Amino acid sequence: MNMNNSNPGKFVSSTMPAADWWQALWPDPEGVMRRLGVDFGHSVLDLCCGDGYFTAPIFNIVGGSGRVMALDIDPHMLNLAKAHARTVGIPADGIDWLEQDARKIAGHLPRVPDFILIANTLHGAEDKKALMAEIYSALMPGGQFAVINWHHRPKRETTVLNHPRGPETTSRMTPDQVIDYAAEAGFRLHGVIELPPYHYGVVFDKRKA
């Protein structure tokens, strides 16, 4: 996998945006998580969680009957995510923070998730086939896997706060490309949703044992 040499294991083009345009782009992160199918009582893994922008809303949804795991290989990002969680009042033990490689999660998590999210990151994984297979192995039978991606549009067209944002045009993926990789790993398509202005979400099911 082609990695950022300054942080081995970090996917290409997977740095986090500034908080102001992140909020401008995703004003209702909890609503986005609900649309993807995150629901009360789930054991959710926020894979490559970055600064935790979606992690805290996931916690708010699953409540006390569920558990949230947030995984990133970058300790700086995890520290930002923890700080954000504290700011919004999440208990210190409310989320399992995991400094790990996303490519090595099957059998190495504190619990088996029944929902896995990967947001704005899949495009940066060179070996997407292997990553999908790892996610499939880590997910509970009957569970769901959701991907959030930038639409395959020229970067100059995806502006936030008057500046082009997101990954380079050549690295963006269409929904069909995501579906093909997931199907090869064994996933079944559950549905595709639009996440305006520039994103889409794809949700997959893992067959029950």
Backbone bond lengths (Angstrom), bond angles and torsions (degrees), N, CA, C in turn:
res aa  C-N    CA-C-N  psi(-1)  N-CA   C-N-CA  omega(-1)  CA-C   N-CA-C  phi
1 M - - - 1.459 - - 1.520 109.27 -
2 N 1.295 117.01 134.66 1.451 121.88 -178.37 1.525 109.21 -77.89
3 M 1.310 116.95 114.34 1.456 121.09 -172.14 1.528 111.54 -115.81
4 N 1.311 114.40 161.21 1.442 122.32 172.36 1.525 108.16 -73.14
5 N 1.322 118.21 116.83 1.462 121.26 -173.38 1.520 113.27 -63.89
6 S 1.342 117.78 -22.09 1.452 119.60 -179.75 1.519 111.74 -76.64
7 N 1.303 117.25 -13.91 1.456 122.21 179.61 1.517 107.92 -150.31
8 P 1.335 117.98 83.42 1.456 120.77 -176.85 1.523 111.82 -54.63
9 G 1.328 115.83 133.68 1.452 120.92 -178.07 1.515 113.50 98.64
10 K 1.327 116.74 -10.90 1.455 120.30 179.54 1.517 109.59 -86.18
11 F 1.338 116.90 131.45 1.452 120.29 -178.32 1.520 110.53 -67.99
12 V 1.321 115.52 151.04 1.456 121.43 178.61 1.524 110.07 -61.49
13 S 1.333 116.50 139.48 1.464 122.65 176.15 1.519 112.13 58.26
14 S 1.323 116.88 37.64 1.463 119.80 -178.00 1.520 112.52 -112.07
15 T 1.337 117.82 21.75 1.453 120.16 176.43 1.529 109.52 -72.18
16 M 1.340 115.63 156.59 1.459 120.24 -176.21 1.519 110.53 -89.34
17 P 1.346 116.73 148.05 1.459 120.43 177.35 1.517 111.39 -78.16
18 A 1.331 115.66 168.39 1.452 120.32 174.58 1.526 109.66 -67.03
19 A 1.327 115.90 150.14 1.461 120.92 -172.97 1.517 112.56 -61.61
20 D 1.347 117.81 -33.44 1.461 118.85 -174.92 1.523 111.72 -65.85
21 W 1.342 117.21 -44.51 1.468 116.09 -178.56 1.515 111.88 -82.21
22 W 1.322 117.68 -21.74 1.470 120.25 172.29 1.529 109.15 -60.84
23 Q 1.329 116.53 -45.28 1.455 121.00 178.48 1.529 111.26 -67.24
24 A 1.316 116.85 -36.77 1.462 120.20 178.64 1.520 111.28 -65.66
25 L 1.316 116.17 -36.54 1.460 120.78 -178.44 1.520 111.73 -77.52
26 W 1.348 117.32 -38.51 1.464 122.74 -176.55 1.531 109.15 -123.54
27 P 1.331 119.59 74.68 1.463 120.54 -177.87 1.527 113.93 -70.39
28 D 1.340 117.48 -19.00 1.457 121.35 -178.12 1.529 110.01 -132.23
29 P 1.341 117.88 70.99 1.466 119.62 -176.49 1.526 113.11 -63.31
30 E 1.337 117.63 -33.33 1.456 119.17 178.40 1.527 110.88 -65.61
31 G 1.314 116.90 -38.92 1.458 120.33 176.66 1.512 112.23 -62.50
32 V 1.329 116.76 -38.17 1.465 120.93 177.28 1.521 110.44 -63.07
33 M 1.333 117.07 -43.97 1.462 120.41 179.94 1.528 111.00 -63.33
34 R 1.312 117.75 -38.98 1.464 120.13 178.52 1.525 111.04 -66.33
35 R 1.305 117.12 -37.76 1.461 120.02 178.81 1.532 111.19 -65.27
36 L 1.321 116.38 -31.32 1.461 119.74 178.66 1.526 112.55 -76.88
37 G 1.332 117.39 -16.17 1.458 120.06 177.20 1.506 115.22 112.72
38 V 1.337 118.60 3.87 1.464 119.98 174.58 1.524 107.40 -64.99
39 D 1.329 116.29 128.84 1.461 119.91 -172.92 1.526 109.93 -140.55
40 F 1.308 115.32 169.79 1.462 122.77 -178.88 1.529 110.71 -55.25
41 G 1.318 115.98 132.64 1.451 120.57 172.67 1.510 116.62 90.79
42 H 1.313 118.15 -2.43 1.455 120.10 -178.94 1.534 111.52 -73.75
43 S 1.331 114.97 153.88 1.458 122.18 165.21 1.517 106.18 -99.73
44 V 1.326 116.57 106.19 1.467 121.40 -168.39 1.523 110.41 -111.86
45 L 1.333 115.72 136.97 1.460 122.74 172.27 1.519 108.97 -110.39
46 D 1.335 116.54 116.89 1.459 122.32 172.42 1.520 106.42 -89.94
47 L 1.324 115.84 96.82 1.458 122.46 -172.84 1.519 109.80 -84.47
48 C 1.350 115.71 130.29 1.476 120.77 -174.12 1.530 108.52 58.76
49 C 1.325 115.97 57.23 1.462 122.33 -169.57 1.517 113.89 -70.89
50 G 1.331 118.11 -17.34 1.455 119.79 -179.33 1.520 111.58 60.40
51 D 1.335 116.39 -131.64 1.462 120.10 -177.21 1.521 113.36 -84.90
52 G 1.340 116.99 10.10 1.455 120.74 172.77 1.511 115.39 80.29
53 Y 1.336 117.29 21.83 1.458 119.45 -176.89 1.523 111.96 -61.67
54 F 1.337 117.03 -34.70 1.455 120.04 176.90 1.532 112.42 -95.29
55 T 1.317 118.09 -16.37 1.461 120.82 -175.52 1.523 111.82 -64.79
56 A 1.318 117.06 -47.81 1.465 120.26 -179.15 1.529 111.62 -62.37
57 P 1.336 119.99 -45.19 1.467 119.26 176.01 1.525 113.23 -60.47
58 I 1.335 117.28 -35.58 1.463 119.44 176.47 1.522 109.85 -61.36
59 F 1.321 116.42 -44.89 1.463 120.03 178.40 1.526 111.35 -59.36
60 N 1.320 116.63 -41.40 1.462 120.44 -179.96 1.525 111.75 -61.96
61 I 1.325 116.68 -30.66 1.459 120.55 -178.41 1.524 111.76 -79.76
62 V 1.325 117.69 -48.39 1.464 119.39 -171.80 1.522 112.24 -74.31
63 G 1.334 117.86 -23.67 1.446 120.79 174.69 1.517 113.61 65.51
64 G 1.309 115.40 -163.35 1.450 120.72 -174.78 1.509 114.52 -71.75
65 S 1.327 118.06 -17.57 1.464 119.53 -177.64 1.520 112.73 -87.97
66 G 1.306 117.49 -9.57 1.465 121.27 178.27 1.513 111.16 -111.80
67 R 1.318 116.11 179.63 1.461 121.68 176.59 1.512 109.04 -136.31
68 V 1.317 114.97 146.18 1.457 121.52 179.91 1.514 109.44 -120.81
69 M 1.334 115.81 132.56 1.459 122.69 172.05 1.520 107.62 -116.83
70 A 1.315 116.90 135.36 1.463 122.20 178.41 1.519 108.05 -123.76
71 L 1.324 116.09 120.22 1.463 121.07 -172.30 1.523 110.54 -121.87
72 D 1.316 114.57 133.34 1.459 120.97 172.93 1.524 108.04 -153.69
73 I 1.318 116.60 150.35 1.461 120.11 -179.93 1.531 111.53 -85.21
74 D 1.337 116.75 -13.88 1.459 121.64 -175.13 1.531 109.34 -97.24
75 P 1.346 118.63 111.58 1.471 120.48 -178.71 1.522 112.98 -61.74
76 H 1.326 117.07 -31.16 1.466 119.85 178.33 1.525 110.16 -63.60
77 M 1.341 117.07 -43.90 1.449 120.43 178.88 1.525 111.24 -63.82
78 L 1.321 116.66 -41.05 1.461 119.88 178.33 1.525 111.47 -62.69
79 N 1.318 117.11 -38.01 1.462 120.38 177.84 1.528 110.83 -64.60
80 L 1.325 116.51 -39.73 1.460 119.87 176.08 1.520 111.07 -64.19
81 A 1.333 116.15 -41.02 1.461 120.61 179.58 1.526 110.89 -64.29
82 K 1.316 116.62 -42.31 1.465 120.12 178.42 1.529 110.81 -63.20
83 A 1.332 115.68 -41.68 1.464 119.52 179.98 1.522 110.86 -63.63
84 H 1.331 116.29 -40.90 1.462 119.82 178.35 1.524 110.72 -63.76
85 A 1.330 116.54 -41.59 1.465 120.48 179.25 1.520 111.04 -61.42
86 R 1.328 116.29 -42.21 1.473 119.67 177.85 1.521 110.74 -62.66
87 T 1.337 115.96 -40.48 1.460 120.82 -177.39 1.519 111.85 -61.17
88 V 1.333 116.80 -35.94 1.468 119.92 -178.39 1.522 112.31 -94.11
89 G 1.343 117.41 10.22 1.450 120.99 170.18 1.514 116.65 88.10
90 I 1.326 118.02 18.03 1.463 120.13 178.02 1.521 109.31 -79.60
91 P 1.329 118.53 131.79 1.473 120.63 -179.49 1.527 112.01 -58.45
92 A 1.312 115.95 151.40 1.465 121.11 -176.79 1.521 111.78 -58.28
93 D 1.343 116.97 -33.65 1.455 120.18 -179.17 1.529 112.82 -98.14
94 G 1.333 116.45 14.43 1.458 119.81 -176.51 1.513 114.46 -77.38
95 I 1.320 116.80 -22.14 1.467 122.48 -177.36 1.519 108.75 -130.77
96 D 1.323 116.69 138.39 1.463 121.47 173.33 1.525 108.11 -87.94
97 W 1.331 116.64 113.34 1.459 121.71 -179.02 1.520 108.89 -94.18
98 L 1.336 116.60 123.70 1.461 121.44 -172.29 1.526 110.40 -123.74
99 E 1.323 116.27 116.19 1.464 121.05 175.02 1.528 107.50 -91.70
100 Q 1.320 116.33 92.36 1.457 121.72 -174.08 1.519 110.62 -144.53
101 D 1.318 114.03 167.08 1.460 123.15 175.47 1.523 108.04 -84.99
102 A 1.322 117.28 126.78 1.466 121.83 -179.44 1.522 112.45 -61.79
103 R 1.316 116.95 -20.47 1.474 120.36 -178.29 1.520 112.16 -82.83
104 K 1.355 117.06 -2.76 1.470 120.61 -175.50 1.523 109.55 -136.88
105 I 1.338 116.04 64.47 1.463 119.23 -176.27 1.529 113.21 -111.77
106 A 1.319 118.14 -26.01 1.460 120.12 -176.95 1.529 110.09 -62.04
107 G 1.307 116.84 120.94 1.457 121.31 -179.34 1.511 114.48 80.24
108 H 1.344 118.26 4.08 1.465 120.89 -176.60 1.527 112.02 -124.43
109 L 1.327 117.38 22.51 1.455 121.77 178.47 1.527 109.34 -109.22
110 P 1.327 118.08 153.58 1.471 119.80 -179.48 1.521 113.27 -66.31
111 R 1.328 117.80 -19.66 1.465 122.43 175.16 1.528 107.91 -155.26
112 V 1.313 116.21 161.45 1.459 120.61 -179.44 1.531 108.84 -85.23
113 P 1.324 118.05 119.49 1.465 119.31 -178.53 1.525 111.45 -75.92
114 D 1.336 115.31 147.65 1.459 118.74 171.41 1.525 111.51 -105.50
115 F 1.351 115.90 3.53 1.466 121.20 172.76 1.525 107.17 -149.24
116 I 1.331 116.34 128.32 1.463 121.52 176.85 1.521 108.54 -123.61
117 L 1.317 115.27 132.56 1.464 122.41 176.35 1.517 109.61 -115.71
118 I 1.339 116.40 136.58 1.463 120.74 167.40 1.527 107.04 -132.17
119 A 1.321 115.93 117.78 1.461 121.73 -172.30 1.521 111.71 -117.42
120 N 1.318 115.66 126.95 1.466 122.42 172.72 1.522 113.52 57.89
121 T 1.324 116.44 32.85 1.461 120.25 -173.96 1.528 112.99 -134.09
122 L 1.319 117.61 -32.08 1.459 121.14 -172.80 1.522 112.66 -55.89
123 H 1.318 117.02 -34.59 1.467 120.32 -178.63 1.529 112.17 -60.19
124 G 1.344 117.15 -25.71 1.456 120.98 -175.92 1.511 114.68 -87.44
125 A 1.341 117.27 -5.67 1.466 120.33 179.42 1.530 109.18 -86.51
126 E 1.319 115.70 120.15 1.469 118.56 -178.67 1.522 111.30 -67.82
127 D 1.336 116.58 -43.29 1.460 120.57 -179.90 1.526 108.59 -99.41
128 K 1.303 115.41 76.56 1.459 120.76 -176.86 1.520 111.29 -67.30
129 K 1.313 116.85 -33.06 1.462 120.92 178.53 1.527 110.58 -60.25
130 A 1.323 116.73 -46.89 1.464 120.59 -179.37 1.522 110.98 -66.71
131 L 1.338 117.52 -39.13 1.459 120.56 179.94 1.526 110.48 -64.59
132 M 1.322 116.93 -43.10 1.462 120.75 178.25 1.530 110.90 -61.35
133 A 1.314 116.58 -41.39 1.463 120.22 179.51 1.525 111.01 -64.01
134 E 1.326 117.21 -38.43 1.465 121.22 178.70 1.528 110.26 -65.86
135 I 1.315 116.46 -42.83 1.459 120.40 178.95 1.527 110.38 -63.33
136 Y 1.319 116.88 -42.50 1.467 120.97 178.90 1.530 110.35 -59.75
137 S 1.330 116.71 -43.18 1.464 120.77 -179.35 1.521 111.98 -66.52
138 A 1.334 117.07 -33.14 1.464 120.98 -176.39 1.522 112.87 -79.42
139 L 1.321 117.40 -22.75 1.459 122.26 -173.10 1.531 111.45 -81.55
140 M 1.313 116.04 142.77 1.459 121.27 177.41 1.538 110.16 -64.75
141 P 1.327 118.20 138.71 1.479 119.87 173.66 1.527 110.30 -54.00
142 G 1.319 115.87 134.30 1.449 121.00 -176.07 1.515 113.81 85.96
143 G 1.341 117.52 -2.47 1.456 121.61 -178.92 1.512 112.76 -82.53
144 Q 1.328 114.89 -179.62 1.461 120.92 -178.64 1.525 110.90 -126.41
145 F 1.323 114.25 151.46 1.461 123.51 -179.91 1.521 107.29 -129.41
146 A 1.336 116.91 128.99 1.462 121.52 -178.10 1.525 110.84 -122.71
147 V 1.318 114.84 138.83 1.464 122.88 178.37 1.522 108.49 -119.23
148 I 1.328 116.49 131.97 1.462 121.67 168.38 1.520 107.04 -110.95
149 N 1.320 115.99 129.05 1.466 121.18 -179.34 1.522 110.83 -138.86
150 W 1.331 114.31 154.57 1.460 120.35 168.60 1.531 108.94 -70.24
151 H 1.315 115.96 140.01 1.459 119.26 172.94 1.528 110.33 -62.36
152 H 1.329 115.19 152.55 1.455 120.93 178.93 1.531 108.79 -79.06
153 R 1.322 114.13 77.94 1.458 122.43 177.74 1.518 108.44 -126.19
154 P 1.325 118.45 154.47 1.464 119.68 176.81 1.531 110.84 -55.86
155 K 1.307 115.45 137.67 1.453 119.71 -178.18 1.524 111.89 -57.59
156 R 1.309 116.77 -33.04 1.466 119.05 -178.55 1.532 112.04 -63.34
157 E 1.337 116.94 -18.06 1.468 121.02 -178.59 1.524 112.84 -92.34
158 T 1.313 117.53 -14.28 1.475 119.92 -177.25 1.529 108.50 -102.37
159 T 1.307 114.87 79.71 1.458 120.70 -175.94 1.521 111.10 -97.45
160 V 1.323 114.59 142.03 1.457 122.34 174.45 1.519 106.79 -132.78
161 L 1.324 116.08 126.22 1.467 121.13 -175.97 1.527 110.52 52.57
162 N 1.331 114.19 42.03 1.472 123.68 172.42 1.522 115.30 71.91
163 H 1.338 117.02 16.37 1.453 120.13 176.91 1.531 109.95 -130.56
164 P 1.335 118.01 143.91 1.468 119.90 175.65 1.524 110.31 -62.76
165 R 1.337 116.31 134.39 1.455 120.39 -176.89 1.525 110.13 -133.04
166 G 1.326 114.39 166.53 1.450 120.47 177.17 1.513 112.74 95.34
167 P 1.334 116.78 179.22 1.462 120.89 -178.47 1.518 111.79 -68.66
168 E 1.317 114.67 164.65 1.461 119.23 177.19 1.531 109.71 -60.51
169 T 1.311 115.03 149.94 1.464 121.10 -175.82 1.523 112.00 -53.81
170 T 1.326 117.18 -41.66 1.461 120.69 -174.41 1.519 113.52 -68.38
171 S 1.329 118.40 -19.46 1.463 120.63 -178.05 1.521 112.77 -95.95
172 R 1.304 118.75 -3.68 1.460 121.72 -177.40 1.528 110.52 -76.30
173 M 1.327 115.28 152.67 1.455 121.24 -175.17 1.530 110.44 -119.15
174 T 1.309 116.16 145.05 1.452 120.83 172.69 1.527 108.86 -83.37
175 P 1.331 118.33 160.27 1.464 119.53 174.15 1.530 112.41 -56.32
176 D 1.332 117.59 -38.97 1.468 120.37 -179.64 1.526 111.60 -62.58
177 Q 1.329 117.32 -35.95 1.462 119.41 178.02 1.523 110.87 -66.29
178 V 1.328 116.87 -41.95 1.460 120.49 177.32 1.521 110.10 -62.02
179 I 1.318 116.67 -44.62 1.459 121.63 -179.32 1.519 111.36 -61.08
180 D 1.321 117.14 -40.71 1.468 120.63 -179.97 1.525 111.31 -63.24
181 Y 1.335 117.28 -45.52 1.470 120.25 179.13 1.524 110.57 -62.81
182 A 1.330 116.76 -43.04 1.456 120.31 -178.09 1.527 111.46 -66.92
183 A 1.322 116.28 -40.13 1.465 119.59 179.73 1.517 111.11 -63.48
184 E 1.315 117.07 -37.24 1.457 120.56 179.09 1.530 110.84 -64.54
185 A 1.339 116.98 -30.36 1.464 120.92 178.57 1.527 112.11 -79.02
186 G 1.333 116.82 -15.08 1.458 120.11 179.22 1.517 114.93 117.21
187 F 1.339 117.38 -3.89 1.455 120.85 -179.19 1.526 111.87 -73.83
188 R 1.340 115.24 151.66 1.458 122.31 171.97 1.522 108.76 -109.65
189 L 1.310 116.52 138.30 1.465 120.75 -179.24 1.520 110.51 -67.87
190 H 1.335 115.34 128.83 1.467 121.32 174.87 1.525 110.26 -97.18
191 G 1.348 116.10 -42.16 1.460 118.74 179.29 1.510 112.38 174.41
192 V 1.330 115.60 161.38 1.461 123.50 177.37 1.517 107.59 -121.99
193 I 1.324 116.82 132.98 1.460 120.64 179.06 1.518 109.84 -127.96
194 E 1.306 115.39 150.42 1.457 121.39 174.99 1.525 109.47 -86.30
195 L 1.323 115.43 137.72 1.462 122.21 178.05 1.528 107.46 -125.93
196 P 1.314 116.97 80.57 1.466 121.21 -175.61 1.527 111.89 -58.88
197 P 1.351 117.80 152.02 1.460 124.12 7.92 1.531 115.37 -90.88
198 Y 1.346 118.47 -18.90 1.463 118.40 -168.81 1.529 114.50 -129.57
199 H 1.308 119.00 4.00 1.454 121.26 -172.62 1.522 112.66 -119.03
200 Y 1.312 113.86 165.74 1.456 121.87 169.95 1.524 107.81 -136.16
201 G 1.311 115.72 159.81 1.454 121.67 174.23 1.514 109.37 -123.38
202 V 1.332 115.97 140.84 1.458 121.42 175.44 1.523 107.38 -124.50
203 V 1.323 116.46 129.45 1.462 121.96 -178.99 1.521 109.00 -115.48
204 F 1.329 115.57 134.51 1.450 122.02 -177.53 1.536 110.30 -123.43
205 D 1.319 115.51 154.43 1.458 122.50 174.39 1.526 109.75 -109.90
206 K 1.325 114.65 142.46 1.464 120.39 168.58 1.521 108.08 -99.21
207 R 1.298 115.77 133.66 1.466 119.94 -178.47 1.531 110.93 -59.43
208 K 1.331 115.52 144.58 1.456 120.21 176.13 1.531 109.68 -70.80
209 A 1.323 115.46 149.83 1.458 120.19 -179.21 1.519 110.31 -64.70
